[in-house]
Amino acid sequence: MTAFFPLVIFLILYLGSGIYFSFIGIDNPLRQVSSVICLLPALFFAVACSAGKIQRNIDTVIEGMGDKNTLTMCLIFLFSGAFSVVTQSIGSADTVANLILNFLPARLLLPGVFLASAFISTAIGTSMGVVVLMVPIAVNLAKSGAFGLEIGTATVVGGAVFGDNLSMISDTTIASISSQGATIKDKLKVNSKVAFVASVITLVYLAIMADSTKIIPTSNLDYLSVIKIIPYISLIIMGLFEVTTLVTITVNIIIASVLGIIFFDYTIVQLSHNIYDGFTKVNEIVIFALFISGLSHIMYKQGKEALHRFIDESNITKTKAEFVIAGIASMFTILVANNTIAILLSGDIAKRLAQKHDIPPYRSAYLLDIFACVTKGILPYGSQLLLAGSIASVSPISLLTQVYYCFILAAVTVGEIIINGRRCAATT
């Protein structure tokens, strides 16, 4: 198991830097040193200290980086970043927020905040952009007496987690299906059922909690404003028709660009800048994905026999194996405070466990994604709560207990695992 020591080096450096900067009072401590930089010493150690010649070890790392699934994932990351920036630039996200909030009665404003956050995060595939967009809206609603500031802010985070987990272009969705060799259709089929149940329960609970009678006006909408949401609608429709993810994103970048140029003050120069900004926005996770794939490949080759023996000797049921996969995803998310990185780090172990216990790839992918997203959504030192708390001027710790969707989604998923296990046992 010493082959996996490079991973320990990465975790020590990444967490150690975060603890240090937190101790001296620096905001967002885990973002002060890039995860990519923390990964480099681990990568160097793996190349230098693994069995075999250094050049052979370098070739092994490059072989891992050049994996088809890894490169596809990186391309999707890049184009997803471009789509997010282009649609935000033409005002699509603002329009969706206003569209949902304009037509809701006062009692449904809190559920409306959740719906708006969930829809936008599902469409753009990122939780952070939704937090930036929706928390100021929630703060304004709270100041007008629609609901409490903390519950409103936490509800935005819950909606953002919904899309982060369920969106076809989310980093976590892409990472989970790529690491497990699953198809997006199969993963979303089971994931969407669980998320739907959890979201309905959340909406009902939020509606029961709401007691405001105030109506908060938002921006006026006209047909030109509604045109801005066409790229999101198209993205969802193409996904339902199982169009390849990369093609879907590319087509909708073009649609958003054409609409912006024809109907709004959007230029080719702006488009070029937005696409490049989208690429640069995701460059850290792209580089990390390449490096971690190379590191995982050399660690796997060096320690695969020990890892396989450890997994093969584990005498657990299929249901317990699914809980182990869920636990691994949560553990790595707690350690690195990044759900995408956690999925990439735990992907190989989860895949091996799934193969041993005849767990379909889509199930291991869905479990990794849900529990990584749920855990990240309630981490007081995670980027979502830190950013939301910063914008709303509240403590992240005061928010975490009110991100109800995360707790409900985890509970519903646990129930689904148990029910699925009993169903499988009954058919064997």
N, C-alpha and C positions, 0 to 999 in steps of 0.2 A: 504493500500500500504506500510505500515511500515514493512511488511514481507520482502520487497526487500531492506531494509536498509543494510544488509550484503554486497550486491553488491556495494552499495555506499562506504562502508568501503574499499573494495578491490580497487575500482577506485581511491579513495583518496590516499591510500598508494602507489599504483603502479605509478600513475601520479605524486604524490607529490615527491616521490624519484627521478623520472626522471627529474622533474623540478629542484630539489635541485642539483643533480649532473651536470646538464647542466649549472646551474648558476655558479658553482665553476670550470667549464671548463673541466670536465671529458668526455672523448670520449665515445660514445655509452651509454648515460646516462640511458636509459630505460633498459639496460641489467645489470646494476650494482647490482640491487636487483632482485632476481628471482621472476617471477610472482607467482610461487608456494608459496614462503614465504609470499608474500603480500596477498595471498588468505587464509592463515592459520588463521589470526585473524578474518577474516570474517566468516570462518567456525566455529570457536570457539564461536563467538557471536551468530550465528544462532542456535547452539546447546543449548547454555546457556539461551538465551532470548526468544526463540520461545515458544509458548503455549505448555503445556504438560510436562511430566517428562523428565529429561535429558536423561535417558536411552532410552526412546521412541524416542526422537529426534535423538540420536545416531543411533538407528536402522533404522530410516528414511533415514539418510545420507548414511548408508551402503547399504540400499536397492537401493538408486540411483546409487551408485558406482557399484553395481552388476548388473545393467541393461544389458541385452544381447547386445544391440546396442553399449553401452559404451565399454564393454569388447572386442567386435569384432573390434571396432575402434582402441583400444589400441594394439591389436595383429597386426593389419594391419600397424599401425605406426611402431612397432618394426621390422617387417619383411621388410617394405619399407626402413627403415634405414640400415638394413643389406644388402639389394640388392644394394642400392646406394653405399655403401662403397666397396663391393666386385667388382662391375663393374668398379668403379673408380680405384681400385687397379690393375686390369688386363689391364687398359688403354683404356677401351671402350669409355669413354667420349672424351679423346684426339683424338682418331681415328675418331669419328664422326665429330669433329670440323675440322680436317684436310681434311677429305673426302669432306665435303661441300665446304670449302674454296679453295681447290686445283682445282676444276673444274669450278670456276666462273670467268667470264670476269671482268676486272677492274671496269666497271661501276656498276656491281652488287655486289661489295664487301660489301657495307653497307647493302643492303637487305640480303646478304649472312650471315652477322653477326647476323641479326635478325633470319634468318632461322635456323642457327646452334644453337643459344641460345634456340629458341622455340622447336626444335626437341629434344635437350638434356634434357631440363627441363621437357618436356612431358614424355620422357622415364624414367628419374630417379625420377621424382615427387617432385623436390625441386628447388626453385629459387636460394637459397644461393650458392649451389654447382656450379650452372651455372655461377653465378657472379664471383666466385673464378676462374673458368676455363677460361671463355671467355673474361673477362675484360682485362687481360694481353695481349691476342691476339688482342683485339680491340686497346689497347694502342700502340702496335707495328705497327699495320696497320696505325694508326693515325700519328705516328712519321715518317712513310715512305711517308706521304702525301696522303694517300688514302681517308681520310676524317678528319673532325675536331675531336679533342679529346673528347669533351663533347658530341657531337652527337653520336659518336661511343660508348661511355660508356653508354649513355642513351638508345641506341638501344639494347644493351645487356640486360639491365633491362627490357625493353619492351618484348623481347623474353622470358626472364625468367618468366615474369608475365603470358604470354601465357600458358606455361606448368604448372605453379603453379595453374592456374585456370582449365586447361583442362585434366591434367594427371589423370589416373585412380588411381595412388598411391600417389597423392598429399594429404597432410594433409587437405587442404581446401575441396577437393572433398569428402574425407572420412567423414570429420566432417559435411559437408552440407547434404549429403544423409543420414547419420546416424541420425542427429538431426531432419530431416523432414520425416523420414520413406520412403524415395524414393529409387528407384533402380538406379544403376549406368548407366544402359543402357538408361533409359528414360531421366535422367539428361543430359547425354552426347549428346543425340540426338539433343536436342534443343540448348544446350550450344555450341556444335561443329559448328552448322550452323551460329550462331552469331559470334563466334570466327573466323570462316573461312572468313566471309565477312569483318570483321575488319582487319584481317591479310592481306588480298588481298589489301585493301585500303592502309594499312600501307606500304606494299611492293612497291606498285606503287608510293606512295609519296616519299619513300626513294630512289627509282631508279631515280625519277625525280630530286631529290636534288643532287645526286651523279654526280661529274664531273671529277673524277680522271681517269687518263690513266695508272697509275702505276700498275704493277702486283707484288704482294707480294708472294714470294715462301714460301711454308710450307713443312712439313716433307714428305719424300717419303712414299708411301703406297705400300704394297705388299699384297699377299693373306692372309698372317698370320695376318696382321693388320686388314683386312676386317673381319676376323673371330671374332674379338672382338665385333663387333656390333650385332652379332647373338642374344644375350640376349635381346637387345632392340627390334629387329624385332619380336622375339618370343613373347615378352610382348605385343606388339601392336596386333599381330595376335590372341593371346589367348583372348585378350580383345574384339576383334571384334566378336569372337565366343562365347562371354558371359560366359567364364569360371569364376568361383568365384574368386574374387580379391585375397583373401588369398592364394588360390591354385595357381593362376597365378604367384604371387610373389615368392612363395616357389619353384615352378618348375624352374623359371628362375634364382634363386639363385643357384640351382643345376647345371643348364646349364652353367652359368658363371664359376662356380667352376671347373667343368669337363674340360671346354675349357682351363681355366687357367693352370690346372695341366698337361694336355696333350700337349699343344702347347707352353706354356710359363713357365718361372721360378717361378711357383706358387706352394706353398706347403700346405699340410693339416694344418700345424701350422699357416701359414699366414691366411688361410681361417678361422680358429677358432678365431684368433685375430680380423680379419675384421668383422666377424659376431657380435662379442661382441662389437666392436667399433661402429658398426651400431646401436646396441641396446642402448648403452650409449648416442649416439648422439641425440636420440629422447626421452631420459628418462624424460626431463623436461615437454615436451608436453604430455607424457603419464600420468605422475603424475598429471599434471594440469587437464587433461581430466577427470581423476577419481574424483578429488576434486570438480571440477566445476559441474560434474554430480550429486554428492552428495549434493552440496550446492543448485543447481537448483531444485533438488527434494524436499528438505525441504522448500525452499522458495515458490515453486509452491504449495505444500500442505497447507502452512500457508496462502498464499495470492491468491490462485487460484480463490476464489469467487470474490475478488475485481478486479483481472486481467481480469477474464471472463466478469465481468460486464462492465469494461472499454472498452474492445474490442467489446462486444455485443452491447453497446450503441453507438459505433462509426458508424455514418451514412455516409458511403463512398461507392463508386462503386468498382467493382472488379479491375479495372485498377488503381484506387487510392490506393487500398490496396497493389497492387504489388509495387507501388512507395514507399509506407510506408515501406515495407519489405526491399527494396533497400536502403532507407534512414537509417533504423535501422542498417543495416550491415555497411554502411559507417560511421555512427556516432560512433559505438562501435570500429571500426578500428581506427578512429582518436583518440579516447580516450585511447586505449591500445596499439596502434601501432603494432598490431599483428593480421593478418587476421584470423588465425585458432582460436585463443582465442576469437576474435570478433564473429565468427560464433557460437562458443559454448555458448557464453553469450547471443546471440540474438535468438538462435534456438527455444526456447519455445514460445517466443512472436510471432515469424514469423509463427510457426506451427499453433498456435491458430488463427491468422489472416487468414491464408490460409484456415483453416477448415471452418471458418465462411463465407468466401466469395467464397467457392467452387473452390479454386485455387489448382490444382493438386500438390502433394508433390514434383514432379520433378521440377515444375516451381519455387516454393519457394526455393528449394535447389539451383537451377541454379542462381536465383537472389541474394541469400545470397553470393554464391561463387564469382560471377562476381564482385559485388560491393565491397566486402571485398578485393579482389585481386587488383582491379583497384585503390581503395583508398590507399592501402598499397604501391602500386607501385609508387605513386607520393608524398608520405609523406617524407619531408626532414629529419625527425627524425626516419623514418622507417629503418629497418635493411638493406633492399636492396640498397637504395640510400646511406646510410651511408657507407656500405662496398664497394660499387662501387666507391664512391667518394674517399674513403681512398686508394684503390688500384691505382686509376688513378691520385691521388693527385689533385682533383678538388673539389669544393664545391658542396655538395648535392643539395643546392638551385639552383645552375646553371644547374643542370641536370633535375630537375623535369619538367620544361616546355618543355623538348625535349623527354620525354618518350611518344612519339606520340601514340603508340599502346594503352596505357591506356585511353587516351582521346577519341580515335576513338572507342574503344570497348564500353566505356560508352555511347557514342552517338548512336551507332548502337543498343545497348540494349534498350535504351530509345525508339528508333523508333520501335523496336520489341514489346515492351510493349504496345505502342499506337496502333499498327496495330493489335495485338492479341486482345486487348480490343474491337476494332471496329468489328473484325471478330466475336467475341463471342456475341456482342450486335446484330449483324445482324442475327444470327442464333437462337436468343431467341424471 
